[in-house]
Amino acid sequence: MLRVSKPTRAAKGQVSESSPLSMSSILSGPALEALSANELETLYTQVAALEADLRARLLTRRPAPPPDRALTLDEAAGMLGMTRAWLSRKANWQRVGGYLDQDRRIKFPMATLQAYIHR
């Protein structure tokens, strides 16, 4: 009887070649004609469940979000339509979501500015 069981992982996200689910092991196994009706039905049920799981995972995966870019004080002021002088005051840049980088320059994450604009 041809068995389909959980895959063994070679590395994160990869199925090893020796896995019971690898295509080469299924194709090199006994011919489908040699399987009984019960074995074929069991195999089909397992393969259909695997296909449904794979389809669901592929259709629901989301692309990785783009990396958040840090904007300078001038870029943020232009994006927000504010003056550089107003935005450079500590109370104002903190309210908008700015921070001081390692060089003590005021920076603003792009995602934070976009969230601020959409409020």
Backbone torsions as a table, in degrees:
resi	resn	phi	psi	omega
1	MET	NA	136.9	178.5
2	LEU	-83.0	123.5	-178.5
3	ARG	-104.5	138.9	172.9
4	VAL	-119.0	117.2	-178.9
5	SER	-128.0	-177.3	-179.9
6	LYS	-62.1	143.1	-179.4
7	PRO	-73.6	150.1	170.5
8	THR	-92.6	144.3	-175.7
9	ARG	-98.0	126.4	175.6
10	ALA	-78.9	-45.1	177.4
11	ALA	-148.0	171.1	-177.8
12	LYS	-56.6	121.6	176.6
13	GLY	81.2	7.2	-178.8
14	GLN	-125.2	143.6	175.7
15	VAL	-96.6	132.0	-178.0
16	SER	-73.6	158.8	-179.9
17	GLU	-65.5	-27.4	-180.0
18	SER	-85.6	0.0	-179.2
19	SER	-63.7	143.1	176.7
20	PRO	-62.4	-16.9	-179.5
21	LEU	-96.2	0.3	-179.6
22	SER	-69.1	144.7	-178.6
23	MET	-60.7	-36.1	-179.1
24	SER	-65.1	-37.0	179.4
25	SER	-71.9	-33.3	177.5
26	ILE	-69.9	-43.2	-178.0
27	LEU	-71.8	-28.3	-179.5
28	SER	-87.2	-4.4	179.7
29	GLY	-74.3	-171.0	-179.2
30	PRO	-62.6	151.7	179.6
31	ALA	-64.3	145.5	-178.9
32	LEU	-61.1	-28.9	179.9
33	GLU	-65.5	-24.3	-178.5
34	ALA	-80.4	-10.2	-177.7
35	LEU	-84.6	145.9	177.5
36	SER	-73.7	170.1	179.3
37	ALA	-61.5	-41.5	178.8
38	ASN	-64.4	-42.7	179.7
39	GLU	-64.4	-40.0	177.5
40	LEU	-64.1	-42.1	179.9
41	GLU	-64.4	-42.7	178.1
42	THR	-63.6	-46.1	179.1
43	LEU	-61.7	-43.4	-180.0
44	TYR	-63.2	-41.9	178.9
45	THR	-61.2	-43.7	-179.8
46	GLN	-67.0	-42.8	-179.6
47	VAL	-67.1	-39.0	178.5
48	ALA	-64.8	-40.5	177.4
49	ALA	-65.0	-41.4	178.0
50	LEU	-63.0	-43.7	180.0
51	GLU	-62.8	-41.4	179.1
52	ALA	-64.9	-41.1	178.7
53	ASP	-64.9	-45.3	179.3
54	LEU	-62.8	-42.6	179.6
55	ARG	-62.1	-44.8	179.8
56	ALA	-61.9	-42.2	-180.0
57	ARG	-66.4	-41.3	-179.4
58	LEU	-67.9	-37.8	-176.9
59	LEU	-78.7	-22.2	-177.6
60	THR	-101.2	-4.0	178.7
61	ARG	-70.7	145.7	-178.1
62	ARG	-112.9	144.1	177.1
63	PRO	-66.5	150.7	178.8
64	ALA	-63.1	137.8	179.0
65	PRO	-65.6	149.1	178.6
66	PRO	-64.5	148.6	-179.9
67	PRO	-62.7	140.6	-178.9
68	ASP	-75.5	130.6	-178.4
69	ARG	-99.9	139.0	176.9
70	ALA	-90.6	126.4	179.6
71	LEU	-98.0	147.1	177.0
72	THR	-76.0	171.5	178.8
73	LEU	-58.7	-45.1	-179.9
74	ASP	-64.1	-43.4	179.5
75	GLU	-63.8	-42.0	179.9
76	ALA	-66.2	-42.0	179.2
77	ALA	-60.8	-43.1	178.1
78	GLY	-64.8	-39.9	-179.5
79	MET	-67.6	-36.6	-177.1
80	LEU	-88.9	-11.4	-178.1
81	GLY	72.8	32.3	-179.8
82	MET	-115.2	162.9	176.6
83	THR	-81.2	154.0	178.6
84	ARG	-62.4	-40.0	-178.3
85	ALA	-62.5	-44.5	-179.9
86	TRP	-64.8	-45.8	-176.4
87	LEU	-71.0	-23.7	-178.0
88	SER	-76.8	-11.4	176.0
89	ARG	-70.5	134.2	-173.4
90	LYS	-53.8	-45.1	-179.1
91	ALA	-61.5	-33.8	-177.8
92	ASN	-78.6	-46.2	-178.5
93	TRP	-69.4	-28.4	176.1
94	GLN	-70.4	-39.0	178.7
95	ARG	-62.7	-36.6	-179.0
96	VAL	-78.4	-20.3	178.5
97	GLY	110.9	20.0	179.4
98	GLY	-80.1	168.1	178.3
99	TYR	-149.0	163.8	175.3
100	LEU	-94.3	128.2	177.3
101	ASP	-81.1	-174.2	-177.1
102	GLN	-63.6	-26.9	178.7
103	ASP	-90.0	10.2	178.9
104	ARG	66.1	30.2	174.8
105	ARG	-101.0	145.2	179.7
106	ILE	-78.0	128.7	178.5
107	LYS	-129.6	158.6	-179.5
108	PHE	-135.0	124.0	174.5
109	PRO	-66.1	137.4	-178.9
110	MET	-57.4	-43.5	-178.6
111	ALA	-62.5	-36.7	179.4
112	THR	-67.5	-41.3	178.4
113	LEU	-65.6	-41.1	178.7
114	GLN	-64.1	-39.6	177.2
115	ALA	-65.5	-39.5	178.6
116	TYR	-62.8	-41.4	-179.6
117	ILE	-66.1	-37.9	-175.0
118	HIS	-83.9	-0.9	177.1
119	ARG	-76.1	NA	NA
